[in-house]
Every structure is written in C-alpha cells, then in structure tokens.
Amino acid sequence: MTACIVGWSHVPFGKHVDEDVESLIVKAALGAMEDAGLGPDDIDEVYLGHFNGGFVRQDFTASLVFQADDRFRFKPATRVENACATGSAAIHMGLNAIAAKKAKRVLVVGVEKMTEISGQQVGDTLIKAGYLKEDGEIEGGFAGIFGQIAQKYFQKHGDQSDAMARIAAKNHRNGVSNPYAQLRKDLGYEFCRDVSEKNPLVAGPLRRTDCSLVSDGAAAIVLADVDTALGMNKAVVFRAAQQVNDFLPMSKRDITLFEGCETAWKRAFAQSGVTLDDLSLVETHDCFTIAELLEYEAMGLTPRGKGHMAIEEGWVEKDGKLPVNPSGGLKAKGHPIGATGVSMHVLAAMQLTNTAGDMQIRNAKLAGIFNMGGAAVANFVSILEPLR
C-alpha cells in the first residue's frame, strides 16, 4: 500500500472540434489539482500518458502540462506510452516514483486527440500497436485483428455473436448514465444483434456495435503517499497494481486465452489479499465486445469457453453479482487511447467515494480495473478501495 488517488478530473469524451491536445491536457490537469485542493507548487512530478503515433503533429507533449500553470516550470515531466494501456502505464510510473520516495504528490494526465485525421488514417495509426510483421496487412486494422480473435474463439466454443451483442447493449445502456460518455444512447439488444445498414459487419463477425469509438478526451488524477493522503479530504488507495506484458506476436500464444490478463489478475489478487468475489465492480477494457467476453474468463468469473454465461445470466449487469463497466466502458464512453486507463481509475474512484451519480453501484467497497495495450500484450490490473 504505497499511494492513493486524492483528486481527479474527467473531460467528456467525444469529438472536440474546438480543442487540441494542449487544451485537453490543461483542462484535465487544472481540474484534478482543484479537486485535490493542491496547486503546482505541491506537485513533485508529472506523468503524461499520450499514445499519438500520428493522430496529431505535436509529438513531444510531456511539458504541455506546464501550460496549465507557469509554476510547473523546472519540475520533472515524462511522457509514457504503452499502446491502449498508456494511461495505466503513466499511473504506474507515478506509483513507482512514490514507492521510491522520489515524490509525495504526482500529477498523472492521460490524453488523446484522434479525430483530426480520417478514419483510414486512424486505422493505420492504431495498427502500429500490433506486430506489423504479422498484422500489418490484416484488413480492417485492429478491428480485423479482433475479428480474427472472435473467429478463433467461435471455432473453439461456438458462435457467440448474441453474447457479444448483449455486452454491447449492456454497455450502451450503462453509458446513458455517464456524463462523460461519448455515446449516451440505449441502443437495445435487437439493434446490437442484427446486422443492418446502420450496424454493418466491420471485420469478421464484428458489427459496428462490437467496436469502440474513435474519441478525443482527457482525464487526470493526483496521487499522494499514504501519510499525505491521510490528511486530505478524500483518498482511494491501491490495494494492488500489477503489470504483465506478453509476447507481441499473436502466433506465439493462444490468443483466445488472454493469458496476460489472467496472470495480471492473479497477481493482483495475491498482492491485495482479496478475491474476485470481494469486488464490488470492475471497469474492464472492452475495446471490442469479444475482448470483454474473454476477460470474463481471464479474470475467473466463468470457466474457459463459458464467458457467455456472465452476460446471459445477468451477473455483470449493474444490479448483478459483479457489475462490469457500469460507466458504459470503452464501448459507450469512447476510447481516446492515452486517456482510457486514467479514465478507468477516475470512474472507479468515483464509485468508491459514492460520487458516481446515476452510475453509482450501491455500497461499492472494492473496485477492479483491467486496461490492456494491443491484443492482451500490455496488461494492467488495479484493485482500489477507500483509504478510510
């Protein structure tokens, strides 16, 4: 137990025509410091999660946090990148700095501006998070990769298109209650299930509603060591924070098992001394609905090949035994790459401080978070609880 989240902010995700990376960073940074009751003079280090990879021209962004206030000048600031787990990677750097006693208070910002380029260019940029020697020519980019994963899973366990549609419908229904979500609309199971002009097949068995959104957005948290956090207005402590990286080539592993995800969860449970049954909710990485389905199995909610049970039996609904993505997940909330991991931690902290509004899970005591980069390559699990 080395650090706590003591403040946070979240810019709504969506298409921000009048914002750039700099303005999104500044909004999130100022909001988190204000929420924590701290100023730049109180911050010892800054970490910025920003994938970019060609989304915007500005590719050296660590010190853009300093645009929030001149008093940041001469403080250490570092940009962190780990594909779609970039936000969580930045948080881990902050945790490491506090654990090493290099800092007592750290500002972590996650940001991405994805909508300045065309859809084709977005796909070309995202595929760089795959293993280009094998994945570079897959039609449909990352949707094509996860389409292949879905097909391999179907070959082993039968067609799970209906279960995936139920996951999409659940997350869009939950997203209605999230003021930060990009798409706050209950699309319904029938719409998500049926292939139509408005919901076409995108790659393999993946329909448009099986794919997360192209988004702009930012989120930020302030981390503090436990002694400092005890004197602050609120504090959510890390019971566990684990990172597990797997091989980049999918050909070197059984991609339907998400073994890196499974290992990260097991290590987090061992570190925290809790089990899956103890969790009040999970925010998990549903970049595609097949990913959430596989994550049910990897976290131990169902046996292998039985992930469909979790959604069909209602276990993962907001009123189920383990609510999964009460925020609407990436599916409804949006997925600005560098901001996603930070967003997950903000939303989990809100749940644990009973400030999640219409998203609130009753009596939330422990929250689990899974954020991944690539196809289950960089795997980050956090387990959070209120400090007091």
N, C-alpha and C positions, 0 to 999 in steps of 0.2 A: 504494500500500500504506500505508494510514493507521491501521488499527485491527485489533485481534484480539479474538476471544472467549476469555476466560480463566477463565470459570466459568459453570455453568448448572444449572438445575433444571427439573423437569417434574412437575406434579401429574397423576395419571392422569385421563384424560378419561372422562366418563360423566354420570350423573345423581347429583349430590351434594346429597342432601336436607338434610343437616346443615351445609352450607357456604353462605356468601353471598359476594358479590363481595369484600368486605373480607377474609374469612378465606382465600380462594383467593389473593388478592394477597400477603398476608402469608406464606403458606407458600412460594410461589414465590420471593419476594424473599429471605427468610431462607435458603432452600436454595441459591440462586445465589451469595450472598455467602459462605456457608460453603464452598461448592465452590471458590470463587476464593481463599479464605483472607483475605478482606477484611471490614471492618466498615463501618458507616455513615459513620464519620469519613473513610474512604478514598474515598468516592463523591463525585464533584463535581456530577453532575447525574442526574436521574431522568426517564425517559420511560415513560409507561404507554399501552399500546395497548388501547383499550376501545371497541368499537362501540356497544353498548347499543341506542339507538334505541327503547327501550320494553321491553326484556327485563326490566329491573328499575327500581324507582322511583329509586334513587340514581343521579343522572346527572352528578354533579360528583365525579370519582373520583381525580384526579391525586395529591392528598395522602393518599389512603388507603394509599399505600405507606409513609407515615410511621408508620402503625400498627404496622409491624414493629419499630420502634425509635425512641425519642424523640430519639436523636442525629441523626436526619434533619432535625429542625426547622431552618427557615430556609435549606434548600438549594432550588435551583430544581427544580420538578417540573412536567411538562407532559403533559397527555393528548393523544394523537394518534388520529385516526380517518381511515380510507380504505377503508371497506366491508370486504370479506373480506381485503383486504391490510393491514388495520390493524396487525397485528403487525410486518410488514416495514417499514411506514412509520415505526413507532416506532424500529425499529433504525436506519433511515436517519437519523433525527434525532440519534441518538446518534453515528453515524459523522460526521455533519456537525459536531457540537459538537467532536469530537476533531480533525477535519481543520482546523477554525478555531482550534484551540489554546485553546478556551474550557474544555476539560476534558481530563483524562488518564484518568479512570476514570468510566464511565457505567453505571448500572443500568437495564436495559430489562425491563419486565414486560408480558406480554400476558395478558388475562383476558376471559372471558365467562361469564355465568350465564344460560342460555337456557331452563331448564326450569321457571321459576316461573310461566309463562303457558301457555295452551292451545296446541295445535297450530295452530289457526286464527290465533291472535294472533301466533305465531312467523312464520307466512307473511306476515301483514300487516306485521310489522316488517321482515322481510327484503326485501320488495318495495320498500321505501324506498331500497334501493341500486340500483334500476333507474331508468329515465327515466319518471316517472309519467305524463307527458303521453301516452306511447305504451303503456307497460307496465302501468299501474295497474289495468287491468281484465282482464288476462290471467288466465284461470282456472288455479289451481294455483300462483300466485305465482312464485317463482324456478324451481321445477320446471317450471312452464308455459313460462317463458322458454327454459330449456334444452331442453324438449321441442320447442319451435319450432325451435331451432337444430339439433337432431337431425333433424327432418323436412326442413329445408332442405338439410342435408348429404346425407341419403338421396336426395333428389331429384336431386342432382348426381352422387352416387357409388354409389348403390345402398344397399339395406338393410344396415346394419352392426350390427344387434341382436346377432348372435352374437359379433362382436368386442368389443362393449361388455360382454357377459356374461363373456367371457374376462378382460377387465380387472377387473371386479368380483370374479371368482373368484380372480384373482392377488392382488389387494389384501387380500381376506379371508384368503387362505392366508398371506400375509406377516404380517398382523396378529396371528396366533396367537403369534408370537414377540416381540411388542411389549408389554412390561409396562405401558405407558401407554395402550394402546388400549382404546377403549370396547367393541368387539365382537371378542373373541378366539375366533373360531369359523371354521373352514374350511367355507364353505357349499357349495363344489363348483360346477363349471361347469353341470351339469344344472339345479340349483336356480336359479342366477342366470339361466339362459337361458329357462326355462319360466315362462310366466305361470300363476299359481296363486292360491289363496286366501291363502297366506302370502307370495306375491310378486306382488301385483296390479300392473296398469298404474296409474301415478300421473299422468302428463301426457304426451300424445302417445305416442311409443314407449318412454318411460322407465318401467321397472319399479321397484319399491321398491328392489331391489338396485342400481339405477343411481344412487341418490341418497345423498348423505352424511347423517350422523346429526345430530340435534339434541343438543347437548352442553353440559356445564359443564366448565370447566377453566382452567388457567393454566400458563404457562411463563415462565422468566426467564433472561436472560443478563447477564453482566458484560462490558463492552467496555473495552479499555485501548489506549493508544497503543503503538506497536511497541517503543519504548525501555523502557516499563514492562513490557510483556509478556515481553520477553527475560529478565527476572529472575523470572518466575513459573513455577509448576510445569508448566503446560501453556498452549498458545496456538495458536489456529486463526485464520489470517489471511484477510482478504478480498482475494482476487486481483481481484475485480470486485464492484461493487454498482451496479446500474443500475435506474432507474425510468423508465417510459414510460407516459404517460397518453394514451388515445384518446378520441374523441368518446363522450359518454354515450348519445345515441340510436343504437340499432342500425340505424335506417333510413339513417344517414349512412355506413355501411360494409358490406362483405360479411362478415357475422358468422361465416361458415364458415371464414374465413381466420385469425382471431386475429392480426391484423397487429401489434397492440401487443405481444403475446407474442413474435412473430418479431423485431420490432425490438429489444426488450429483450435477447433472447438474442444477437443480432448485435453489439450494443454491448458486452455483457459479454465476448464472445469477443475483440472488438477491444481492450478495456481490459486483459484478462488475458493476452493473447498465447497463448491455448490454443484448441483446437477441441473440438467435441463428442466426437471420438474419444479425446481425452485424459481425459475424465471417467470416474471410477470408478463413479459412481451419480448419480441425480437424484431429488430429492424434488419432486414437482410437484403442482399444485393440481387434484385430482380431485373437486371439489365434486359433479360428475356424471360418469359414465363417458364421456359424449360429450366432455367437456372434456379428459380425459386423451388421448383419441383425437386430437383436434385439436391438442393440444400436442405430440404426437409429430411432427406435420408442421411445426408452427411452429418447433420447435427444430432442425429439419433432419434428424431421424432417418430420415424417409421422404419421398418426393415427395408433393405435394398429392394427396389422394384415396386415398392408399395407406397411411394410418395403420394399417389392419388388419394389414398385414404385420408390424409390430413385435411385436404380441401373438401372431399366428398362428405366426410363426417362432421365438418364444421369446426374441427379442432383449432384452426388458425384464424377463425373469424374474430372480430373484436370482442365478442362475448364467449369465445371458445376457451379451451383449457390452456392454449398458448397463442395469444394473438400475434400474428406475423404481419408486419408492415401496416400498423394502424394509421400511419402517415399517408398511405397510398403507395409507398415505395417509389422506386425509380420509375415505375410504370406510369403512375399518375403525377407524381411530384416533379418528374423531369430528372435529367442526368447530366448536368454540367460537370464534366469529368473531374476536374480538380476540386470541386466543391462538395461532391457527393459524400465522401467519408466524413467531412466535418459536419455536414447537414445531418447525417445519421446520429452523430453524437449530440448535436443540439436538440434534436427531437426526442431522443431517449432521455436526456437531462430534463427536458420539459415534463415528460411523463413522470419522472421520479420526484419532481418538485410540485406536482399537481397543478401545473400551469399550462397544460396542453389543450385547454378549452374543449371543443367538441371532439377532439381526438382522444381525450383522456381515457385511459384504462383504469378502472376502479381499483384502488388500493395497490397501485404499482409500487413494488419494493425492489425488484431487481430487473435490469434490462440487459439483454444481449444484443450485440451488434456484429454483423458479418459484412465486410466490404472486401471485394476482390478486384484484382487487376488482371486483365487478359482472361483467358479461359481457365479460371481457377489456378492461376500461376502465382500471383501475389495474394496471399490470404491473411486478412487481419480480423481478429476477434477481440472485442472488448466486452467486459461484464462490469456494469455500473450499478452503484447503489447510493442512496443519500448518505452523507457523512454522519449526519445526526438527525 
